[in-house]
Amino acid sequence: MRQRSRATMYILFAVIIWTASVIFAQTAPDAQTKSEVKPAEKKSTAISKLAPKPLYTPDIVEKPEKKLIDKEGAGKLYQVNDHLVCVMEGTPEEMGYQHGRLLAKRIHHIMKVGYLQKALWSRGYKPEYVNAQSARMEKHFPPEYIAELQGIVKGVKAAGVEGISYEDARLGLTIPELLHFDPDMPPGCSNFAVWGKWTTDGRLLHGRNLDWTVEAEAQDDHVILIWRPKGGIPFMMVGWAGSIGSVSGMNAKGITIGEMTCMSPDATFDGLPLNAIMRRVLEKAETLEQAVEIMKNTPRTSGWNFVIADGKIPDARALEVDAKNCDVYAPMDPKEGKETMHWAMQDAVRRTNHPISAERLLKLGQTYGHEIGIEIKTMEDLKAKLPLLLLQNTYQRYDWLGKQIQQRGEGKFDVKDALQLLANGPVFGDDTLHSFVFDPSKQVAYVANAGSNPPKTATRMTFTRLDLSEWFK
């Protein structure tokens, strides 16, 4: 698991770009490196021993069995290969009730025995603190979210399961912020979207790893959640029982979204929490422009990076946000360039866990540099006082994703390639909670969930092809 102290992590994010420059200056982004040379091009036995190992390719269940295992009103619960799929339909309270009744035992488990117990209460978090911060975020909930949460509580009780309160259900939306301020939680996650000149037919593919922890067993209560709101846009999120939002999703209009942790000194509990703001994008946006505007105009809490894509166009944006700022990056964006030693791409965007904005990097250094004995006031101070550090994992993943896309060549990239990017190189990790490739123009998602007993990272599990077209009508 990728862990470090918060103070060190802040400054590492600030310095990473400059420590990368030594190596980056020696090799242009599209230059062929030793690791990029194909084995067939090796001329001698000695050199051939240096050839990279073949990339691991995850297995896919292309035609999974779908079995209806329960229903409540218009809501239905399916088993699709090793995934539970909960489909909710109707008003907010009706969808919440269906969710609660169909997943009652799993909701009780994740909240009272499983992940929330291990992530919060077993680690010394106090209910008074947790509920106070959740209440601050709740002030920004739209009324329909409160109605849906109340519906979950009613549904759980109707299933004969006791002990789940409204405050418990609210935690499903607010827990990312509570843990985001925890210095022991690791930075992780990688996202990319690729289309146009790179893919086999020009269509957009969006890949994402949720790197968090597999030891706290959130994967035990993993559910694919599908909402069919009355009069609204159908959408899905890869999530967990009891939560009405998550960190990965796609809607029937071809919009996809995934997030990554990105530390920022501009953070607050007085905003719409991450899980809810991502849901808001999916339930309201029909276009990429609308999705970006929702992110810009919604009160935000903390530092996050996003990749948001639109399979219809196709096109995508990378966003670096915190409570005060929302920086938007398009393909070939001049802001993603030499000033911070990054490199933009045509028909592709990717992000990991550090900001690319020069202003935000400098602010990190100014705010937290003194905590490790470095005084930084200007960009020149930052460049002059950096220790010689090795490249950090967050930059390695960003860089590797771009080079791997280029290596495959124009018109060659497909689902298998997207899965390989998630399961290899520095992007691979032993702490991936779930992993996906979204194929929005076909309304298809390829999803893997981490294994249990013993815990196993998601990209070493089998991916299931989920055809969402039936539920996206």
Phi, psi and omega per residue, in radians:
M1 nan 2.424 -3.077
R2 -1.494 1.723 -3.087
Q3 -2.184 2.616 3.015
R4 -2.865 2.857 3.116
S5 -1.144 2.699 -3.081
R6 -1.114 -0.786 -3.100
A7 -1.070 -0.786 3.127
T8 -1.126 -0.700 -3.128
M9 -1.094 -0.717 3.120
Y10 -0.983 -0.894 -3.054
I11 -1.287 -0.541 3.071
L12 -1.083 -0.709 3.075
F13 -1.072 -0.647 -3.118
A14 -1.253 -0.582 -3.057
V15 -1.645 -0.257 -2.985
I16 -0.980 -0.668 -3.067
I17 -1.118 -0.669 -3.075
W18 -1.366 -0.617 3.074
T19 -1.203 -0.470 3.093
A20 -1.221 -0.408 -2.965
S21 -1.103 -0.544 -3.123
V22 -1.052 -0.838 3.140
I23 -1.330 -0.737 -3.054
F24 -1.075 -0.635 -3.106
A25 -1.173 -0.398 -3.103
Q26 -1.459 -0.323 -3.060
T27 -2.379 1.992 3.101
A28 -1.112 2.684 -3.079
P29 -0.957 -0.630 -3.076
D30 -1.822 0.187 3.092
A31 -1.301 2.655 -3.106
Q32 -1.528 2.118 3.113
T33 -1.723 3.036 3.127
K34 -1.004 -0.686 -3.114
S35 -1.237 -0.241 -3.109
E36 -1.651 -0.175 -3.112
V37 -1.307 2.286 -3.113
K38 -1.248 2.534 3.141
P39 -0.943 -0.609 -3.104
A40 -1.124 -0.347 -3.095
E41 -1.559 -0.072 3.141
K42 -1.241 2.418 -3.023
K43 -1.821 -0.357 -3.083
S44 -2.309 2.781 3.127
T45 -1.105 -0.672 -3.124
A46 -1.097 -0.756 -3.136
I47 -1.242 -0.627 -3.084
S48 -1.095 -0.430 3.111
K49 -1.168 -0.308 3.135
L50 -1.569 -0.034 -3.089
A51 -1.068 2.421 -3.129
P52 -1.167 2.624 3.076
K53 -1.173 2.627 3.073
P54 -1.022 2.534 3.131
L55 -1.220 2.484 3.068
Y56 -1.220 2.332 3.101
T57 -2.037 1.978 3.135
P58 -1.075 2.647 3.062
D59 -1.343 2.646 3.097
I60 -2.213 2.311 2.916
V61 -1.575 1.805 -3.024
E62 -1.321 -0.584 -3.099
K63 -2.235 1.277 -3.084
P64 -1.232 2.611 3.038
E65 -1.275 2.344 3.098
K66 -1.975 2.144 -3.083
K67 -2.211 2.187 3.043
L68 -1.325 2.136 -3.084
I69 -1.985 -0.255 3.100
D70 -2.935 2.804 3.054
K71 -2.646 2.698 3.115
E72 -2.532 1.887 -3.056
G73 1.018 -2.244 3.091
A74 -1.427 -0.125 -3.129
G75 -1.453 2.533 -3.110
K76 -2.416 2.562 3.095
L77 -2.074 2.159 -3.103
Y78 -2.035 2.696 2.876
Q79 -1.874 2.083 3.122
V80 -2.139 1.800 -2.993
N81 0.968 -2.104 -3.132
D82 -1.765 0.322 3.135
H83 -1.956 2.387 2.871
L84 -1.447 2.396 3.099
V85 -2.161 1.984 -3.128
C86 -1.832 2.015 -3.121
V87 -1.823 2.133 -3.111
M88 -2.009 2.527 -3.073
E89 -2.580 2.398 3.067
G90 2.203 -2.558 3.108
T91 -1.381 2.911 3.109
P92 -0.960 -0.806 -3.127
E93 -1.159 -0.666 3.104
E94 -1.111 -0.754 -3.135
M95 -1.150 -0.696 3.089
G96 -1.110 -0.731 3.134
Y97 -1.092 -0.774 3.103
Q98 -1.041 -0.793 3.119
H99 -1.005 -0.889 -3.101
G100 -1.121 -0.763 -3.105
R101 -1.209 -0.727 -3.077
L102 -1.299 -0.486 -3.041
L103 -2.084 0.413 -2.996
A104 -0.962 -0.841 -3.077
K105 -1.155 -0.664 3.121
R106 -1.241 -0.622 3.084
I107 -1.095 -0.775 3.107
H108 -1.097 -0.717 -3.105
H109 -1.114 -0.875 -3.064
I110 -1.155 -0.546 -3.072
M111 -1.550 -0.524 -3.024
K112 -1.968 -0.345 -3.081
V113 -2.197 -0.716 -2.977
G114 -1.583 -2.164 -2.898
Y115 -1.019 -0.862 -3.085
L116 -1.112 -0.641 3.080
Q117 -1.075 -0.776 -3.060
K118 -1.350 -0.600 -3.094
A119 -1.398 -0.497 -3.061
L120 -1.973 -1.270 -2.922
W121 -1.182 -0.659 3.135
S122 -1.264 -0.242 -3.133
R123 -1.835 0.229 2.976
G124 1.638 0.068 3.050
Y125 -1.149 2.449 -3.133
K126 -1.722 2.408 3.125
P127 -0.965 -0.624 -3.127
E128 -1.080 -0.767 3.121
Y129 -1.170 -0.856 -3.097
V130 -1.029 -0.838 -3.096
N131 -1.201 -0.589 3.125
A132 -1.150 -0.746 -3.135
Q133 -1.265 -0.646 3.081
S134 -1.099 -0.677 3.123
A135 -1.130 -0.617 3.086
R136 -1.091 -0.734 3.130
M137 -1.251 -0.579 -3.120
E138 -1.067 -0.459 3.118
K139 -1.029 -0.350 -3.131
H140 -1.763 0.010 3.107
F141 -1.184 2.351 2.928
P142 -1.166 2.652 -3.070
P143 -0.959 -0.593 -3.103
E144 -1.171 -0.457 3.076
Y145 -1.225 -0.693 3.100
I146 -1.106 -0.720 3.111
A147 -1.111 -0.668 -3.140
E148 -1.208 -0.706 3.083
L149 -1.105 -0.719 3.084
Q150 -1.105 -0.618 3.084
G151 -1.126 -0.663 3.096
I152 -1.042 -0.810 -3.120
V153 -1.058 -0.757 3.115
K154 -1.114 -0.717 -3.138
G155 -1.142 -0.699 3.095
V156 -1.069 -0.778 3.131
K157 -1.130 -0.662 3.124
A158 -1.119 -0.458 3.109
A159 -1.425 -0.015 3.119
G160 1.494 0.268 3.141
V161 -1.818 2.180 -3.085
E162 -1.785 2.822 2.961
G163 1.706 0.078 3.129
I164 -1.821 2.081 -3.117
S165 -1.778 2.983 3.041
Y166 -1.042 -0.695 3.133
E167 -1.098 -0.614 3.059
D168 -1.103 -0.843 -3.119
A169 -1.088 -0.645 3.137
R170 -1.091 -0.529 3.139
L171 -1.074 -0.490 3.115
G172 -1.041 -0.457 3.094
L173 -1.607 -0.540 -2.930
T174 -1.792 -0.127 -3.043
I175 -1.127 -0.594 3.129
P176 -0.996 -0.707 3.116
E177 -1.148 -0.719 -3.127
L178 -1.055 -0.695 -3.127
L179 -1.486 -0.365 3.137
H180 -1.105 -0.497 3.141
F181 -1.550 0.067 -3.095
D182 -1.556 2.087 -3.091
P183 -1.176 -0.263 -3.119
D184 -1.555 -0.147 -3.123
M185 -1.453 2.429 -3.001
P186 -1.430 2.562 2.913
P187 -1.295 2.542 3.118
G188 -2.995 -3.053 3.102
C189 1.600 2.445 3.074
S190 -2.375 2.490 3.100
N191 -2.392 2.515 2.982
F192 -2.607 2.635 2.959
A193 -2.281 2.415 -3.070
V194 -2.455 2.517 -3.060
W195 -2.855 -2.956 2.980
G196 1.039 -2.088 -3.023
K197 -1.106 -0.370 -3.033
W198 -1.587 -0.636 -3.002
T199 -1.477 2.818 -3.015
T200 -1.090 -0.549 -3.121
D201 -2.284 0.261 3.110
G202 1.497 -0.173 -3.074
R203 -1.278 2.792 -3.092
L204 -1.549 2.405 2.998
L205 -2.176 2.371 -3.121
H206 -2.132 2.068 3.133
G207 -1.940 2.600 -3.082
R208 -2.747 2.346 2.931
N209 -1.917 2.253 2.967
L210 -1.647 1.724 3.113
D211 -1.639 1.958 -3.106
W212 -2.427 -1.505 3.015
T213 -2.815 2.442 3.036
V214 -1.828 -0.028 -3.091
E215 -1.417 -0.440 -3.130
A216 -1.523 -0.019 2.914
E217 1.177 0.567 3.002
A218 -1.061 -0.471 -3.126
Q219 -1.089 -0.343 3.140
D220 -1.129 -0.439 -3.076
D221 -2.089 0.511 3.075
H222 -1.141 2.393 3.099
V223 -2.541 2.454 2.911
I224 -1.479 2.023 -3.090
L225 -1.783 2.244 -3.137
I226 -2.193 2.139 3.123
W227 -1.846 2.352 3.017
R228 -2.150 1.320 -3.036
P229 -1.194 2.481 3.129
K230 -1.037 2.077 3.130
G231 1.301 0.142 -3.070
G232 -2.074 -3.004 -3.116
I233 -1.523 2.156 3.020
P234 -1.099 2.493 3.107
F235 -2.678 2.813 3.124
M236 -2.251 2.695 3.020
M237 -2.439 2.435 3.029
V238 -1.434 1.918 -2.957
G239 -2.566 -2.562 -3.026
W240 -2.460 2.675 3.128
A241 -0.989 2.352 3.060
G242 1.618 -0.197 -3.141
S243 -1.785 2.399 3.095
I244 -1.714 0.292 3.031
G245 -2.703 2.986 3.131
S246 -2.778 -2.861 -3.027
V247 -2.055 0.168 3.133
S248 -2.586 2.323 3.136
G249 -3.001 2.975 -3.133
M250 -2.606 2.570 3.069
N251 -2.061 3.045 -3.055
A252 -1.225 -0.187 3.103
K253 -1.636 0.115 3.082
G254 1.512 0.208 3.098
I255 -1.524 2.307 3.084
T256 -2.186 2.683 -3.125
I257 -2.649 2.459 3.020
G258 -2.540 2.660 -3.061
E259 -2.151 2.920 3.054
M260 -2.523 2.504 3.048
T261 -1.128 2.410 3.040
C262 -2.584 1.930 -3.059
M263 -1.116 2.552 3.124
S264 -2.670 2.493 3.035
P265 -1.291 -0.250 3.124
D266 -1.619 1.514 -3.046
A267 -2.445 2.625 -3.120
T268 -2.763 2.777 2.969
F269 -1.583 -0.044 -3.088
D270 -1.628 1.265 3.126
G271 -2.956 3.070 3.089
L272 -1.331 2.199 -3.046
P273 -1.179 2.818 -3.043
L274 -0.889 -0.944 -3.085
N275 -0.996 -0.636 -3.103
A276 -1.335 -0.686 -3.124
I277 -1.184 -0.596 3.091
M278 -1.217 -0.697 3.041
R279 -1.060 -0.728 -3.104
R280 -1.010 -0.729 3.106
V281 -1.034 -0.810 -3.058
L282 -1.230 -0.622 -3.074
E283 -1.468 -0.226 -3.069
K284 -2.029 -0.490 -2.974
A285 -1.568 2.246 3.010
E286 -1.787 -0.272 -3.115
T287 -2.343 2.855 3.085
L288 -1.087 -0.723 3.133
E289 -1.060 -0.755 3.106
Q290 -1.110 -0.695 -3.141
A291 -1.076 -0.772 3.136
V292 -1.142 -0.710 3.140
E293 -1.130 -0.656 3.076
I294 -1.058 -0.776 3.141
M295 -1.121 -0.699 -3.138
K296 -1.152 -0.711 -2.933
N297 -1.684 -0.045 3.120
T298 -1.631 2.356 3.088
P299 -1.070 2.155 -3.037
R300 -1.866 2.908 -3.049
T301 -1.835 -0.959 -2.892
S302 -2.497 -2.923 -3.112
G303 -1.465 2.154 3.083
W304 -2.534 2.620 2.902
N305 -1.888 2.606 3.133
F306 -2.374 2.630 2.785
V307 -2.030 2.142 3.088
I308 -2.096 2.279 -3.048
A309 -2.279 2.790 3.091
D310 -2.310 1.896 -3.088
G311 -1.216 -0.269 -3.094
K312 -1.274 -0.584 -2.923
I313 -1.340 -0.925 -0.194
P314 -1.564 2.708 -3.133
D315 -2.939 2.897 -3.129
A316 -2.698 2.849 3.084
R317 -2.352 2.575 2.925
A318 -1.799 2.333 -3.136
L319 -2.116 2.385 3.015
E320 -2.053 1.985 -2.992
V321 -2.241 2.762 2.893
D322 -2.621 -2.841 -3.076
A323 -1.150 -0.435 -3.054
K324 -1.958 -0.434 -2.964
N325 -2.164 2.624 3.013
C326 -2.487 1.694 -3.134
D327 -1.648 2.216 -3.060
V328 -1.961 2.300 -3.110
Y329 -2.133 2.208 3.065
A330 -1.670 2.939 2.981
P331 -0.985 2.488 -3.115
M332 0.994 0.547 -3.119
D333 -1.229 2.214 -3.134
P334 -1.099 -0.364 3.100
K335 -1.197 -0.387 -3.124
E336 -1.713 1.249 -2.977
G337 -2.537 -2.590 -2.946
K338 -1.102 -0.512 -3.066
E339 -1.005 -0.622 3.098
T340 -2.024 0.270 3.067
M341 1.073 0.600 3.011
H342 -1.887 3.089 3.134
W343 -2.594 2.197 3.142
A344 -1.451 2.861 -3.103
M345 -2.265 2.689 2.973
Q346 -1.405 2.399 3.054
D347 0.999 0.610 3.098
A348 -2.906 2.557 2.926
V349 -2.390 2.649 3.056
R350 -2.673 2.677 3.116
R351 -2.614 2.736 3.036
T352 -2.275 -2.041 -2.955
N353 -2.155 0.347 3.069
H354 -2.265 2.683 3.070
P355 -1.363 2.598 3.078
I356 -1.728 -0.401 3.114
S357 -1.017 2.206 3.119
A358 -1.070 -0.671 -3.128
E359 -1.115 -0.730 -3.117
R360 -1.269 -0.611 3.062
L361 -1.092 -0.766 3.130
L362 -1.111 -0.713 -3.128
K363 -1.106 -0.661 3.068
L364 -1.057 -0.792 3.129
G365 -1.110 -0.742 3.140
Q366 -1.132 -0.638 -3.057
T367 -1.394 -0.694 -2.967
Y368 -2.058 -0.077 -3.120
G369 -1.013 -0.687 -3.091
H370 -1.109 -0.387 -3.111
E371 -1.192 -0.336 3.054
I372 -2.103 0.422 2.994
G373 1.443 0.385 3.121
I374 -2.075 2.196 3.111
E375 -1.710 2.033 -3.084
I376 -2.214 2.140 3.096
K377 -2.087 -0.585 -3.098
T378 -2.208 2.949 3.080
M379 -1.094 -0.605 3.095
E380 -1.142 -0.664 3.055
D381 -1.034 -0.774 -3.104
L382 -1.046 -0.832 -3.103
K383 -1.188 -0.625 -3.038
A384 -1.344 -0.494 -2.973
K385 -1.847 0.146 -3.111
L386 -1.242 2.367 2.978
P387 -1.285 2.779 3.105
L388 -1.370 1.864 -3.085
L389 -2.044 2.661 3.027
L390 -1.279 2.777 3.060
L391 -1.004 2.408 3.132
Q392 -1.589 2.773 -3.047
N393 -1.047 -0.649 -3.104
T394 -1.103 -0.689 3.085
Y395 -1.283 -0.664 3.124
Q396 -1.008 -0.719 3.134
R397 -1.173 -0.802 3.087
Y398 -0.962 -0.866 -3.082
D399 -1.160 -0.765 -3.096
W400 -1.123 -0.722 3.125
L401 -1.022 -0.812 -3.132
G402 -1.103 -0.775 -3.112
K403 -1.185 -0.632 3.116
Q404 -1.163 -0.673 3.076
I405 -1.079 -0.781 3.141
Q406 -1.113 -0.712 -3.091
Q407 -1.018 -0.609 -3.078
R408 -1.224 -0.353 3.072
G409 1.508 2.823 -3.089
E410 -1.171 2.384 3.083
G411 1.297 0.284 -3.046
K412 -1.980 -0.219 -2.954
F413 -1.452 2.261 3.111
D414 -2.470 -2.991 -3.055
V415 -0.990 -0.741 -3.137
K416 -1.031 -0.722 3.126
D417 -1.133 -0.703 3.119
A418 -1.081 -0.738 3.108
L419 -1.129 -0.666 3.117
Q420 -1.108 -0.682 3.112
L421 -1.088 -0.606 -3.135
L422 -1.334 -0.411 -2.951
A423 -1.917 0.172 -3.047
N424 -2.473 3.022 3.056
G425 1.021 -2.734 -3.139
P426 -1.220 -0.265 3.091
V427 -1.224 -0.563 3.085
F428 -1.138 2.434 3.047
G429 -2.560 2.790 -3.134
D430 -1.554 0.213 -3.063
D431 -2.241 0.521 -3.098
T432 -1.497 2.022 -3.043
L433 -1.375 -0.765 2.923
H434 -2.576 2.792 -3.086
S435 -2.451 2.493 3.113
F436 -2.523 2.762 2.804
V437 -2.203 2.075 3.080
F438 -1.660 2.362 3.083
D439 -2.112 1.329 -2.883
P440 -1.156 -0.545 -3.135
S441 -1.172 -0.405 3.085
K442 -1.759 -0.013 -3.090
Q443 0.953 0.828 -3.115
V444 -2.206 2.466 3.035
A445 -2.226 2.370 3.011
Y446 -1.841 2.048 -2.969
V447 -2.257 2.380 2.978
A448 -2.221 2.438 3.110
N449 -1.984 2.534 3.123
A450 -0.999 2.608 3.125
G451 -1.505 2.850 3.135
S452 -2.181 2.737 2.993
N453 0.895 1.157 0.016
P454 -1.506 2.835 3.084
P455 -1.034 2.468 -3.111
K456 -2.501 2.315 -3.080
T457 -1.046 2.544 -2.967
A458 -1.076 -0.624 -3.060
T459 -1.333 -0.010 2.963
R460 -1.851 0.188 3.017
M461 -1.751 2.956 3.097
T462 -1.372 2.353 3.044
F463 -1.483 2.465 3.108
T464 -1.903 2.287 3.072
R465 -1.455 2.038 -3.131
L466 -1.885 2.004 3.046
D467 -1.499 1.943 -3.046
L468 -1.627 -0.024 -2.993
S469 -1.059 -0.586 3.129
E470 -1.074 -0.672 -3.064
W471 -1.608 -0.224 -3.122
F472 -1.635 0.116 -3.138
K473 -1.209 nan nan
